[in-house]
Every structure is written in C-alpha cells, then in structure tokens.
Amino acid sequence: MRRRFDELTDPEIAAALARSPRAILPLGSVEQHGPHLPTGTDTFAALVIADAVAEAIDALVLPLCPLGVTPLHMPYPGTVSLRPETLQSLLMDIGASLAQHGWREVVVLNWHEGNIPSVALVAERLHRELGLTVVVVQACYVAEEHFGSRAGGLTHGGLIEAWAIMASHPELVHLDRALTSGDRLRGELADRLRRDRAFQPVLTDVRTLSPSGWYGEPQGANVPDAKCFVAELSTAIAQRLNEVLDALGTVQPPGGGMTAPGSP
C-alpha cells in the first residue's frame, strides 16, 4: 500500500489513522556534499529510510521538510539554511495539525546533524503542549552504529551517504568526480569534536572538517549494496522503534498523566 501522506486521498488517510495513529516526519537538509553527491543527500536519505520504516511499523510518511538548519555549510552556494526558530515553528504547526486530527505517535526521522538541537527542543513541546508521543530517530547515527566499521565511519560525503542516495536515485551519484576528498585524520578529529556527548564546541564552517568540504571514500558504492543498506538499516530502526514505543506505553501510558511524588 502507499504510505506517503501527500499521495493518498483524504478517506484513505482517515482509514490509515483509524488503523494506526502513527506518522513519520523525515527531516533532512539542502547542503553541499562535494562534487559527487547531490545537495539534497540528507533529504533523500531520510525519505527512503522513512518509507521502509513506515511499512514495517504501519505508519504514514508526512511530506518531507527538505530544508534544515545548516549554517556550517553556508560558505558553499549549494546550501540553503533555515534559522532554528523557523524549523521549530514549522514542526509545531505540523504537530498541531496531526494532534487535531487524532494522530497520537509521531516519529521524527532525521538524517541531518545540524537539526538535532532544534528537533530536541520542539519534540519536548510537541509532547507537553499537544500530548503527542514523540520519538526522535537520528537515522545517520543508527547507520554509523550498524555500518560504520564496513563503510569507514559516518563521513560527510563518504560511503554511507553514497549508499543512501544510490538506493533511490543512483543517477544523482557521480563517483567519477570524487577525487578531492579531504584529509581523513582532520575530518575524523573535527567529527569527534562535534559529536562528543560531554563537550560541544562550535565549529565555524565545514571547511574545519575538510578544505574541500567533504571527506570519505565513496568509491565502490553500487546499487545492490545500497539497497541492502537501506533494507538492513530500516529493519534495525523499525525493530528498535517498536521496542521504544512499547516501553513508553509501559512507563508512560497515553492519557495516564503523571503521578505526584508520594502518591500511591
């Protein structure tokens, strides 16, 4: 069956809602990814994974928000960045519409790291102000966990991102142009700095990672491997999502409220 919200009729959406009040909102960005990957890499990655996850957890996929918060890449003309408050307002408006129509569980499936702080803040508001059960999935990090050792890590423009695009848009991947990868040691150092859980320095722009704007080793990517990547990754995400949603239903039942300290 079709899972894309904007491809369905209103009665079809009403029937899907009656069956399963789950919606997935994929988030990405439009930013440079070197000379070999499209500027919509994060957008395409989020959408192809969301489609597969939706099939596994019986959810609909909302129209993708193609733009994200990405000032890090603004030195390059292929980048369009939102302000954090713009993204947050957009997500709140989407959540308000969903809540009004009876959706109860919203999965924000994000591929772009620059969106993470804004999404964390708005997810809290979606839950507290609108009563939605919200789970944010950082799909790029799940990809790193499951494929990092095989793909040389989660790099900007490397094999993992090449796979994510090849699975649905192989014509947009130009491996013959991937000749100017930056220094891997420098890129990995910058990524360790910005992904540290305890200390979060602010980086000026993506050239901190690499003077060429990207680094990694996308060579060798092919369509069969890309499709396997998406299938394995979406299965892992769907399995963990069901576990998280089940656990939330136990510790925080919908409409159950919170018990005051000292109450029986």
Backbone as numpy.savetxt, mean C-alpha at the origin, in Angstrom:
# Nx Ny Nz CAx CAy CAz Cx Cy Cz
-16.00 -13.09 -9.83 -16.83 -11.90 -9.83 -15.96 -10.65 -9.83
-16.52 -9.54 -10.29 -15.80 -8.27 -10.27 -15.71 -7.76 -8.83
-14.57 -7.16 -8.50 -14.35 -6.66 -7.15 -14.13 -5.15 -7.10
-13.93 -4.54 -8.27 -13.67 -3.10 -8.31 -14.97 -2.32 -8.07
-14.97 -1.50 -7.05 -16.15 -0.73 -6.65 -16.72 0.07 -7.83
-15.83 0.71 -8.60 -16.29 1.60 -9.66 -16.66 0.88 -10.94
-16.52 -0.44 -10.97 -16.93 -1.23 -12.13 -18.28 -1.91 -11.91
-18.82 -1.78 -10.71 -20.07 -2.46 -10.36 -21.24 -1.49 -10.39
-22.46 -2.03 -10.58 -23.66 -1.22 -10.47 -24.01 -1.03 -8.99
-24.89 -0.08 -8.74 -25.30 0.16 -7.36 -25.95 -1.07 -6.72
-26.86 -1.77 -7.41 -27.43 -2.98 -6.80 -26.38 -4.06 -6.53
-25.39 -4.17 -7.41 -24.33 -5.15 -7.17 -23.53 -4.80 -5.93
-23.28 -3.51 -5.72 -22.54 -3.08 -4.53 -23.38 -3.33 -3.28
-24.68 -3.06 -3.37 -25.56 -3.30 -2.21 -25.57 -4.78 -1.84
-25.57 -5.65 -2.84 -25.55 -7.09 -2.57 -24.22 -7.51 -1.94
-23.13 -6.94 -2.43 -21.81 -7.25 -1.85 -21.74 -6.78 -0.40
-22.28 -5.60 -0.13 -22.28 -5.06 1.23 -23.08 -5.94 2.16
-24.24 -6.44 1.69 -25.07 -7.32 2.53 -24.36 -8.62 2.85
-23.51 -9.06 1.93 -22.79 -10.31 2.12 -21.54 -10.14 3.00
-20.82 -9.04 2.79 -19.55 -8.84 3.49 -19.24 -7.35 3.55
-19.31 -6.74 4.73 -19.11 -5.29 4.85 -17.62 -4.90 4.89
-16.83 -5.45 3.96 -15.39 -5.19 3.92 -15.03 -4.44 2.64
-14.22 -3.42 2.79 -13.74 -2.67 1.64 -12.23 -2.49 1.77
-11.55 -2.53 0.62 -10.11 -2.31 0.58 -9.84 -1.02 -0.16
-9.05 -0.14 0.45 -8.63 1.10 -0.20 -7.14 1.03 -0.49
-6.74 0.84 -1.74 -5.32 0.81 -2.07 -4.77 2.23 -2.17
-3.56 2.41 -1.67 -2.90 3.72 -1.72 -1.52 3.58 -2.34
-1.15 4.53 -3.16 0.17 4.53 -3.76 0.71 5.93 -3.86
1.39 6.22 -4.97 1.94 7.55 -5.20 2.32 7.67 -6.67
2.59 8.88 -7.08 3.15 9.14 -8.40 4.50 9.83 -8.19
5.56 9.09 -8.45 6.91 9.59 -8.19 7.89 8.87 -9.11
9.03 9.47 -9.31 10.04 8.88 -10.18 10.51 7.53 -9.64
10.72 6.61 -10.56 11.29 5.29 -10.23 12.41 4.94 -11.19
13.24 5.95 -11.48 14.34 5.71 -12.39 13.87 5.70 -13.84
14.76 5.32 -14.76 14.43 5.33 -16.19 13.71 4.09 -16.68
13.49 3.12 -15.78 12.98 1.82 -16.22 11.61 1.45 -15.69
11.12 2.15 -14.67 9.80 1.86 -14.10 8.93 3.11 -14.18
7.60 2.94 -14.31 6.71 4.09 -14.44 6.57 4.87 -13.14
6.19 6.14 -13.27 6.00 6.95 -12.07 4.85 6.44 -11.21
3.96 5.68 -11.80 2.85 5.10 -11.03 3.15 3.74 -10.43
4.42 3.41 -10.25 4.80 2.09 -9.74 4.08 1.76 -8.44
4.11 2.65 -7.47 3.47 2.37 -6.17 1.96 2.20 -6.32
1.38 2.96 -7.23 -0.05 2.90 -7.49 -0.44 1.55 -8.11
0.28 1.16 -9.16 -0.01 -0.12 -9.82 0.21 -1.29 -8.87
1.26 -1.21 -8.05 1.55 -2.28 -7.11 0.42 -2.45 -6.10
-0.03 -1.34 -5.53 -1.10 -1.41 -4.53 -2.37 -2.00 -5.13
-2.68 -1.62 -6.37 -3.94 -2.05 -6.97 -3.93 -3.53 -7.34
-2.85 -4.03 -7.92 -2.83 -5.44 -8.32 -2.87 -6.35 -7.10
-2.24 -5.92 -6.01 -2.27 -6.71 -4.79 -3.64 -6.63 -4.13
-4.23 -5.43 -4.11 -5.56 -5.27 -3.52 -6.59 -6.14 -4.23
-6.51 -6.21 -5.56 -7.45 -7.04 -6.31 -7.38 -8.51 -5.86
-6.16 -9.01 -5.71 -5.99 -10.41 -5.32 -6.42 -10.65 -3.88
-6.09 -9.72 -2.99 -6.48 -9.86 -1.59 -8.00 -9.81 -1.45
-8.65 -8.93 -2.20 -10.11 -8.81 -2.13 -10.80 -10.12 -2.48
-10.26 -10.82 -3.45 -10.83 -12.10 -3.83 -10.74 -13.10 -2.69
-9.64 -13.03 -1.94 -9.41 -14.00 -0.87 -10.23 -13.71 0.39
-10.52 -12.43 0.66 -11.23 -12.10 1.90 -12.66 -11.61 1.65
-13.14 -11.73 0.41 -14.50 -11.31 0.05 -14.73 -9.84 0.37
-14.00 -8.98 -0.33 -14.12 -7.54 -0.14 -14.20 -6.86 -1.50
-14.63 -5.62 -1.50 -14.59 -4.80 -2.70 -13.38 -3.87 -2.64
-12.88 -3.50 -3.81 -11.72 -2.61 -3.90 -12.19 -1.24 -4.34
-11.97 -0.26 -3.48 -12.36 1.11 -3.79 -11.45 1.69 -4.88
-11.93 2.71 -5.59 -11.05 3.37 -6.57 -9.77 3.84 -5.90
-8.68 3.58 -6.54 -7.37 3.87 -5.98 -7.13 5.37 -5.88
-6.49 5.78 -4.80 -5.98 7.15 -4.70 -4.57 7.13 -5.30
-4.39 7.60 -6.54 -3.09 7.43 -7.20 -1.99 8.33 -6.67
-2.35 9.43 -6.00 -1.35 10.37 -5.52 -1.10 10.17 -4.03
0.13 10.41 -3.60 0.47 10.25 -2.20 1.33 11.40 -1.71
1.80 11.26 -0.49 2.65 12.27 0.14 4.10 11.89 -0.15
4.73 12.60 -1.06 6.05 12.18 -1.51 7.00 13.35 -1.80
7.19 14.24 -0.81 8.13 15.36 -1.02 9.56 14.90 -1.25
9.89 13.70 -0.79 11.24 13.17 -0.95 11.65 13.11 -2.42
10.67 12.93 -3.32 10.98 12.75 -4.74 10.71 14.00 -5.58
10.38 15.12 -4.97 10.02 16.31 -5.72 11.14 16.91 -6.56
12.42 16.61 -6.32 13.44 17.13 -7.25 13.27 16.62 -8.68
12.44 15.59 -8.88 12.25 15.00 -10.20 10.88 15.39 -10.77
10.81 15.76 -12.05 9.55 16.24 -12.63 8.47 15.17 -12.77
8.83 13.91 -12.60 7.83 12.85 -12.67 7.09 12.62 -11.38
7.23 13.54 -10.43 6.64 13.39 -9.11 5.54 14.42 -8.87
4.41 13.98 -8.33 3.34 14.87 -7.90 3.01 14.50 -6.45
3.14 15.46 -5.54 2.98 15.16 -4.12 1.78 15.89 -3.51
1.07 15.19 -2.63 0.02 15.80 -1.84 0.59 16.29 -0.51
-0.09 17.26 0.08 0.21 17.62 1.47 -0.39 16.55 2.38
0.23 16.28 3.53 -0.34 15.26 4.43 -1.80 15.53 4.77
-2.13 16.81 5.02 -3.51 17.11 5.41 -4.48 16.88 4.26
-4.01 17.01 3.02 -4.87 16.73 1.88 -5.23 15.25 1.82
-4.23 14.40 1.97 -4.48 12.95 1.96 -5.40 12.56 3.11
-5.18 13.13 4.29 -6.00 12.79 5.44 -7.45 13.21 5.22
-7.66 14.40 4.67 -9.03 14.86 4.41 -9.72 13.96 3.39
-8.99 13.56 2.36 -9.54 12.67 1.36 -9.97 11.34 1.98
-9.12 10.76 2.81 -9.45 9.47 3.42 -10.61 9.59 4.39
-10.69 10.71 5.11 -11.83 10.91 6.02 -13.14 11.00 5.23
-13.12 11.69 4.09 -14.34 11.79 3.29 -14.76 10.42 2.75
-13.79 9.64 2.31 -14.09 8.29 1.82 -14.68 7.45 2.95
-14.04 7.51 4.12 -14.52 6.74 5.26 -15.92 7.15 5.69
-16.22 8.44 5.64 -17.56 8.91 6.03 -18.63 8.35 5.10
-18.34 8.31 3.80 -19.30 7.73 2.86 -19.52 6.25 3.13
-18.41 5.53 3.36 -18.53 4.10 3.62 -19.34 3.84 4.89
-19.04 4.57 5.95 -19.75 4.37 7.22 -21.23 4.67 7.08
-21.57 5.70 6.33 -22.97 6.07 6.16 -23.76 4.96 5.47
-23.10 4.23 4.56 -23.80 3.19 3.81 -23.74 1.82 4.49
-23.02 1.72 5.61 -23.03 0.48 6.37 -21.79 -0.38 6.28
-20.75 0.10 5.61 -19.50 -0.66 5.61 -18.91 -0.61 7.02
-18.31 -1.70 7.46 -17.83 -1.78 8.83 -16.32 -2.04 8.94
-15.75 -2.67 7.93 -14.32 -3.00 7.97 -13.62 -2.39 6.76
-12.60 -1.59 7.03 -11.85 -0.93 5.96 -10.39 -1.34 6.08
-9.86 -1.87 5.00 -8.45 -2.23 4.93 -7.76 -1.20 4.04
-6.82 -0.48 4.60 -6.02 0.46 3.80 -4.75 -0.29 3.39
-4.64 -0.58 2.10 -3.50 -1.34 1.60 -2.56 -0.36 0.90
-1.46 -0.07 1.57 -0.54 0.98 1.15 0.78 0.40 0.64
1.27 0.97 -0.48 2.59 0.56 -0.98 3.64 1.64 -0.79
3.23 2.89 -0.58 4.17 4.02 -0.55 4.53 4.41 0.89
5.83 4.36 1.20 6.27 4.64 2.56 5.97 6.06 3.02
5.98 7.02 2.10 5.71 8.40 2.48 4.30 8.63 2.98
3.38 7.71 2.70 2.00 7.84 3.18 1.82 7.38 4.62
2.78 6.67 5.15 2.58 5.97 6.42 2.18 6.89 7.57
2.88 8.01 7.83 2.46 8.85 8.97 1.05 9.39 8.81
0.69 9.84 7.62 -0.65 10.40 7.40 -1.73 9.33 7.57
-1.46 8.15 7.04 -2.44 7.06 7.14 -2.64 6.64 8.59
-1.56 6.60 9.36 -1.69 6.22 10.77 -2.60 7.19 11.53
-2.44 8.47 11.25 -3.27 9.46 11.93 -4.73 9.36 11.53
-4.99 9.21 10.24 -6.38 9.18 9.79 -7.05 7.85 10.14
-6.31 6.77 10.21 -6.90 5.48 10.61 -7.48 5.58 12.02
-6.77 6.27 12.88 -7.26 6.48 14.25 -8.58 7.24 14.24
-8.66 8.26 13.42 -9.88 9.06 13.35 -11.03 8.26 12.73
-10.74 7.48 11.70 -11.78 6.68 11.07 -12.41 5.72 12.08
-11.59 5.20 12.96 -12.10 4.28 13.97 -12.88 5.02 15.06
-12.28 6.05 15.62 -12.89 6.71 16.79 -14.08 7.59 16.42
-14.00 8.27 15.28 -15.07 9.20 14.92 -16.19 8.55 14.12
-15.85 7.50 13.36 -16.85 6.89 12.49 -17.20 5.46 12.88
-16.48 4.90 13.84 -16.80 3.56 14.31 -16.37 2.44 13.40
-15.50 2.73 12.44 -15.05 1.71 11.50 -13.95 0.85 12.12
-13.94 -0.41 11.78 -12.80 -1.27 12.08 -11.79 -1.06 10.97
-10.61 -0.59 11.33 -9.61 -0.22 10.33 -8.34 -1.02 10.54
-7.84 -1.61 9.47 -6.54 -2.29 9.49 -5.70 -1.69 8.36
-4.53 -1.20 8.68 -3.61 -0.66 7.68 -2.57 -1.73 7.37
-2.42 -2.03 6.10 -1.43 -3.01 5.65 -0.35 -2.29 4.86
0.88 -2.36 5.34 2.02 -1.81 4.60 2.51 -2.92 3.67
1.91 -3.00 2.50 2.16 -4.13 1.61 3.61 -4.22 1.17
4.28 -3.08 1.03 5.68 -3.11 0.62 6.55 -3.78 1.68
6.20 -3.60 2.95 6.97 -4.23 4.01 6.70 -5.73 4.09
5.45 -6.12 3.81 5.15 -7.55 3.76 5.94 -8.18 2.62
6.04 -7.47 1.50 6.83 -7.97 0.37 8.29 -8.13 0.77
8.80 -7.17 1.52 10.19 -7.25 1.97 10.41 -8.46 2.88
9.45 -8.70 3.78 9.56 -9.83 4.70 9.60 -11.16 3.96
8.76 -11.29 2.94 8.61 -12.57 2.26 9.56 -12.75 1.08
10.01 -11.66 0.48 10.80 -11.77 -0.74 12.14 -11.04 -0.68
12.41 -10.36 0.43 13.62 -9.57 0.51 14.89 -10.36 0.27
14.97 -11.55 0.83 16.18 -12.36 0.68 16.37 -12.82 -0.76
15.27 -13.01 -1.49 15.35 -13.45 -2.89 15.58 -12.29 -3.86
15.15 -11.09 -3.44 15.12 -9.97 -4.37 16.15 -8.89 -4.06
17.03 -9.14 -3.11 18.00 -8.11 -2.77 17.42 -6.99 -1.94
16.38 -7.28 -1.17 15.78 -6.29 -0.29 14.72 -5.45 -0.98
14.10 -4.57 -0.18 13.11 -3.63 -0.70 13.84 -2.36 -1.10
14.20 -2.26 -2.36 14.93 -1.11 -2.86 14.02 -0.24 -3.72
14.42 0.99 -3.97 13.61 1.89 -4.78 13.94 1.67 -6.24
13.05 0.94 -6.92 13.26 0.64 -8.32 13.93 -0.70 -8.58
14.03 -1.53 -7.55 14.68 -2.83 -7.70 13.72 -3.93 -8.12
14.12 -5.17 -7.81 13.40 -6.34 -8.33 11.98 -6.45 -7.79
11.78 -6.18 -6.51 10.43 -6.29 -5.94 9.47 -5.36 -6.67
9.88 -4.13 -6.92 8.98 -3.20 -7.58 8.83 -3.53 -9.07
9.87 -4.05 -9.68 9.74 -4.49 -11.07 8.72 -5.63 -11.17
8.76 -6.57 -10.25 7.78 -7.65 -10.23 6.36 -7.09 -10.08
6.21 -6.14 -9.16 4.88 -5.60 -8.87 4.25 -4.98 -10.11
5.06 -4.40 -10.99 4.52 -3.80 -12.21 4.36 -4.85 -13.30
5.32 -5.73 -13.44 5.26 -6.74 -14.50 4.04 -7.64 -14.38
3.53 -7.82 -13.19 2.39 -8.71 -13.00 1.15 -8.22 -13.74
1.01 -6.90 -13.89 -0.19 -6.38 -14.55 0.11 -5.48 -15.74
1.29 -4.86 -15.76 1.63 -3.92 -16.84 3.07 -4.17 -17.31
3.35 -5.33 -17.87 4.72 -5.62 -18.29 5.25 -4.66 -19.34
4.34 -4.07 -20.12 4.76 -3.14 -21.17 5.33 -1.83 -20.62
5.13 -1.59 -19.32 5.63 -0.36 -18.71 7.00 -0.53 -18.07
7.54 -1.74 -18.10 8.85 -2.02 -17.50 9.90 -2.06 -18.61
10.96 -1.28 -18.44 12.01 -1.16 -19.47 13.36 -1.54 -18.86
13.58 -2.82 -18.71 14.80 -3.28 -18.04 16.06 -2.91 -18.81
15.93 -2.71 -20.13 17.10 -2.33 -20.92 17.61 -0.94 -20.57
16.80 -0.15 -19.86 17.21 1.20 -19.46 17.79 1.26 -18.05
17.75 0.14 -17.35 18.19 0.11 -15.95 19.71 -0.03 -15.87
20.40 1.05 -16.22 21.86 1.00 -16.33 22.55 1.93 -15.34
21.80 2.72 -14.59 22.43 3.74 -13.74 22.08 3.59 -12.27
21.95 2.37 -11.79 21.62 2.15 -10.39 22.65 2.81 -9.49
22.16 3.36 -8.38 23.06 4.00 -7.43 23.84 3.01 -6.60
24.67 3.54 -5.74 25.51 2.75 -4.85 24.62 1.99 -3.86
24.67 0.67 -3.89 23.82 -0.14 -3.01 24.11 0.13 -1.54
25.37 0.24 -1.16 25.71 0.47 0.24 25.12 1.79 0.74
25.22 2.82 -0.09 24.65 4.11 0.29 23.13 4.02 0.38
22.50 3.38 -0.59 21.05 3.24 -0.58 20.56 2.46 0.63
21.23 1.38 0.94 20.82 0.57 2.09 21.01 1.32 3.40
22.08 2.14 3.49 22.29 2.94 4.69 21.16 3.95 4.86
20.80 4.65 3.79 19.71 5.62 3.87 18.39 4.95 4.22
18.13 3.77 3.65 16.90 3.06 3.96 16.86 2.59 5.41
18.00 2.17 5.93 18.03 1.79 7.35 17.71 2.98 8.24
18.20 4.15 7.85 17.93 5.35 8.64 16.44 5.67 8.65
15.82 5.64 7.49 14.42 6.08 7.42 13.44 5.01 7.86
13.88 3.75 7.97 12.98 2.68 8.39 13.21 2.24 9.82
14.08 2.91 10.53 14.37 2.55 11.92 13.12 2.78 12.78
12.77 1.82 13.61 11.58 1.94 14.45 11.77 2.91 15.59
13.01 3.08 16.06 13.25 3.88 17.25 13.71 5.31 16.95
14.43 5.49 15.85 14.95 6.81 15.50 14.55 7.11 14.05
13.89 8.27 13.84 13.42 8.62 12.50 13.97 9.97 12.05
15.13 9.96 11.40 15.65 11.20 10.83 14.86 11.60 9.58
14.89 12.89 9.26 14.22 13.38 8.06 15.25 13.53 6.95
14.99 12.89 5.81 15.90 12.96 4.68 15.43 14.06 3.73
16.40 14.77 3.15 16.08 15.93 2.31 15.37 15.53 1.02
15.96 14.63 0.26 15.32 14.14 -0.95 15.91 12.78 -1.31
15.33 12.17 -2.34 15.68 10.79 -2.67 17.13 10.65 -3.10
17.77 11.74 -3.51 19.17 11.66 -3.89 20.07 11.36 -2.69
19.49 11.44 -1.48 20.21 10.96 -0.30 20.46 9.47 -0.41
19.46 8.75 -0.96 19.60 7.32 -1.16 20.52 7.02 -2.33
20.34 7.79 -3.40 21.09 7.52 -4.62 21.11 8.76 -5.51
22.26 9.18 -5.99 22.31 10.34 -6.89 21.48 10.14 -8.15
21.24 8.89 -8.55 20.44 8.61 -9.75 18.95 8.55 -9.44
18.58 8.60 -8.16 17.17 8.55 -7.77 16.64 7.16 -7.52
17.43 6.12 -7.80 16.98 4.75 -7.58 18.19 3.87 -7.35
17.94 2.70 -6.77 19.00 1.70 -6.67 18.35 0.33 -6.55
19.11 -0.69 -6.87 18.59 -2.05 -6.84 19.02 -2.80 -8.08
18.51 -4.01 -8.22 18.89 -4.87 -9.34 17.65 -5.50 -9.95
16.93 -4.75 -10.79 15.70 -5.28 -11.39 15.95 -6.26 -12.53
17.19 -6.33 -13.00 17.49 -7.22 -14.13 17.09 -8.66 -13.79
16.55 -9.33 -14.75 16.13 -10.71 -14.54 14.66 -10.85 -14.21
13.98 -9.72 -13.96 12.54 -9.79 -13.70 11.81 -10.29 -14.95
10.81 -11.14 -14.75 10.02 -11.65 -15.87 8.58 -11.83 -15.43
7.69 -11.98 -16.38 6.26 -12.03 -16.09 5.86 -13.24 -15.24
6.32 -14.46 -15.54 5.93 -15.59 -14.69 6.32 -15.40 -13.22
7.55 -14.93 -12.98 7.97 -14.68 -11.60 7.13 -13.57 -10.97
6.80 -12.56 -11.76 6.00 -11.45 -11.24 4.62 -11.93 -10.81
4.01 -12.79 -11.59 2.68 -13.29 -11.24 2.75 -14.19 -10.00
3.80 -14.96 -9.88 3.99 -15.77 -8.67 4.19 -14.87 -7.45
4.93 -13.79 -7.64 5.16 -12.82 -6.56 3.83 -12.27 -6.05
2.98 -11.82 -6.95 1.70 -11.25 -6.53 0.81 -12.31 -5.88
0.79 -13.50 -6.43 -0.04 -14.56 -5.86 0.41 -14.93 -4.45
1.71 -15.12 -4.26 2.23 -15.48 -2.94 2.04 -14.34 -1.94
2.32 -13.12 -2.39 2.21 -11.98 -1.49 0.77 -11.74 -1.08
-0.16 -11.80 -2.01 -1.57 -11.56 -1.68 -2.11 -12.66 -0.77
-1.66 -13.89 -0.98 -2.09 -14.98 -0.09 -1.60 -14.74 1.33
-0.34 -14.31 1.47 0.21 -14.04 2.80 -0.53 -12.89 3.47
-0.83 -11.84 2.70 -1.54 -10.70 3.27 -2.95 -11.09 3.67
-3.65 -11.83 2.82 -5.03 -12.23 3.12 -5.08 -13.11 4.37
-4.15 -14.04 4.48 -4.13 -14.92 5.65 -3.93 -14.13 6.93
-2.96 -13.22 6.90 -2.68 -12.42 8.09 -3.83 -11.46 8.38
-4.45 -10.92 7.35 -5.58 -10.02 7.54 -6.73 -10.73 8.24
-7.05 -11.93 7.81 -8.13 -12.68 8.45 -7.80 -12.95 9.91
-6.54 -13.25 10.19 -6.12 -13.47 11.58 -6.28 -12.21 12.41
-5.88 -11.07 11.84 -5.98 -9.79 12.56 -7.44 -9.42 12.79
-8.26 -9.57 11.76 -9.67 -9.22 11.91 -10.37 -10.14 12.91
-10.03 -11.41 12.91 -10.59 -12.34 13.89 -10.16 -11.96 15.30
-8.89 -11.61 15.45 -8.39 -11.21 16.76 -9.06 -9.93 17.24
-9.26 -8.98 16.33 -9.96 -7.75 16.69 -11.38 -8.04 17.13
-12.03 -8.98 16.46 -13.38 -9.33 16.84 -13.47 -9.92 18.24
-12.36 -10.51 18.70 -12.33 -11.07 20.05 -12.04 -10.01 21.10
-11.03 -9.20 20.87 -10.64 -8.21 21.88 -11.44 -6.93 21.78
-12.03 -6.67 20.64 -12.75 -5.42 20.42 -13.97 -5.67 19.54
-15.00 -6.34 20.10 -16.17 -6.67 19.28 -16.84 -5.42 18.74
-17.32 -5.45 17.51 -18.01 -4.29 16.94 -19.19 -3.87 17.79
-19.23 -2.58 18.12 -20.34 -2.06 18.91 -20.27 -2.43 20.37
-19.21 -3.13 20.79 -19.12 -3.56 22.18 -18.68 -2.49 23.13
-18.03 -1.45 22.57 -17.55 -0.39 23.43 -16.39 -0.83 24.29
-15.95 0.05 25.17 -14.83 -0.24 26.08 -15.32 -0.24 27.50
-14.78 -1.13 28.26 -15.16 -1.23 29.66 -14.29 -0.29 30.49
-14.92 0.47 31.35 -14.20 1.42 32.20 -13.31 0.66 33.17
-12.16 1.23 33.56 -11.27 0.57 34.53 -12.02 0.25 35.81
-11.84 -0.98 36.27 -12.47 -1.40 37.51 -13.86 -1.98 37.33
-14.39 -1.91 36.12 -15.72 -2.46 35.88 -15.62 -3.97 35.75
-16.66 -4.71 36.08 -16.64 -6.18 35.95 -16.66 -6.57 34.49
